[in-house]
Amino acid sequence: MLHRWLVVPLAAAVLYGCAPALASEAAVTYPAIPPPALAEPVPLSPSGERAARVRPVPPSGGPQQIALLLPLESKSFGRHADAVRLGFLAAAKAQGGGPPVRVHGTGDDPEQSVNAYINAVNAGARVVVGPLTRDSVAAVMGSAAVLVPTLALNVPDGLAAPLLDMYTFSLQVDAEARQVAQLAWQDGYRSAVTVSADSTLSRRILQGFVEEFTRLGGTHVGDQAFTSNPESLARMRKTLSTGADMAFLALDFSRARQVRPYLGNQAIYATSQVYPGNAGPLTAFDLAGVRFLDMPWVLQQESPELAAYPRPGLAVELERFYALGIDAYRLALMLLAGKAEAGLDGATGRLMLGSDRQFARRLLAAQFSDGKLVVRERP
């Protein structure tokens, strides 16, 4: 499974912070309807560089519709977007009798997402789900086009006060790292040494963990840069074994398994990035003792609550985005019914709406132990 898991790390770094279509999709997905011509323009940005575009008109009357905006035409994010689409449509089919879903595909240009959003509202969407990338979400938020309940699938950096109808739901790795810090604190650890790689994703994970761990009262002893050099790893062993009662790995699976043998018997924590999916005994022994968090869709594959949704057999990274699509549809129905505040036991975790209009995910805790993956009873 490792070689399949490694095909998407670069795109995941942007999204965190195409698979074949199902035969049943035709029943719930429709091409986007061209919008009618409208006269009222959207105000120009202060720079005057953005071309004026028509402002959408809130739908009134007519059948309820859900619009799904995804970068399906993107070379970088197309596979992730398609995984979200498959999960969204699988949830719609499992629900049965729900409102029709219209899929609006875009490319990498954030302006395409804004135009697709306007098209969707003009075509009668009562709820819009998407976009998926940070830049596109930021563009929609700043476009003055948000007139219906909207569930963005990412959170832009430096997000200002949320718009009235704008909600966010994403697979943020920094939020996940903060939960790992809470888990380590609950387990009684008070000083941590960290290991991180020279990548945007690793730095986001590291920052989230350190900020939360120190906020709780813990001490960050220091950070060690990842290296694959055996001599450097041997020197790292001495550094990591002194001055801290635990270690946190802001690393993916391939790097974590290289570092693990040099960490001895101290407690080790990480995020879901260390789990390649369907871990066999070799993986479990390579990462012996490592504790991490992940979503129910990945850790509880036999769960009766998730049995209604087909397993597409994707790489584990894409399976997480498939689960994102499942929960996005369920949240869209809640928004349509005006019940956003209700909690949801989802495929991606226990979901609760915060005061910032972000749906926070509470994840499951797991640990590699004695050649097996053990899911812990409490987070």
HELIX and SHEET records of a PDB file:
HELIX    1   1 LEU A    2  TRP A    5  1                                   4    
HELIX    2   2 PRO A    9  TYR A   16  1                                   8    
HELIX    3   3 ALA A   23  ALA A   27  5                                   5    
HELIX    4   4 GLY A   78  GLN A   95  1                                  18    
HELIX    5   5 PRO A  110  ASN A  122  1                                  13    
HELIX    6   6 ARG A  134  MET A  141  1                                   8    
HELIX    7   7 VAL A  173  GLN A  186  1                                  14    
HELIX    8   8 THR A  200  LEU A  216  1                                  17    
HELIX    9   9 PRO A  230  LEU A  240  1                                  11    
HELIX   10  10 PHE A  253  VAL A  259  1                                   7    
HELIX   11  11 ARG A  260  TYR A  262  5                                   3    
HELIX   12  12 SER A  272  VAL A  274  5                                   3    
HELIX   13  13 PRO A  281  ASP A  286  1                                   6    
HELIX   14  14 PRO A  296  LEU A  299  1                                   4    
HELIX   15  15 PRO A  304  LEU A  306  5                                   3    
HELIX   16  16 VAL A  316  LEU A  336  1                                  21    
SHEET    1   A 6 THR A  29  TYR A  30  0                                        
SHEET    2   A 6 VAL A 101  GLY A 105  1                                        
SHEET    3   A 6 ILE A  66  LEU A  70  1                                        
SHEET    4   A 6 VAL A 127  VAL A 129  1                                        
SHEET    5   A 6 THR A 150  ALA A 152  1                                        
SHEET    6   A 6 MET A 166  THR A 168  1                                        
SHEET    1   B 7 THR A 219  ALA A 225  0                                        
SHEET    2   B 7 SER A 191  SER A 196  1                                        
SHEET    3   B 7 MET A 246  ALA A 250  1                                        
SHEET    4   B 7 ALA A 267  ALA A 270  1                                        
SHEET    5   B 7 VAL A 290  ASP A 294  1                                        
SHEET    6   B 7 LEU A 364  SER A 369 -1                                        
SHEET    7   B 7 LYS A 372  VAL A 375 -1                                        
SHEET    1   C 3 LEU A 344  ASP A 345  0                                        
SHEET    2   C 3 ARG A 350  LEU A 353 -1                                        
SHEET    3   C 3 PHE A 359  ARG A 362 -1                                        
END                                                                             
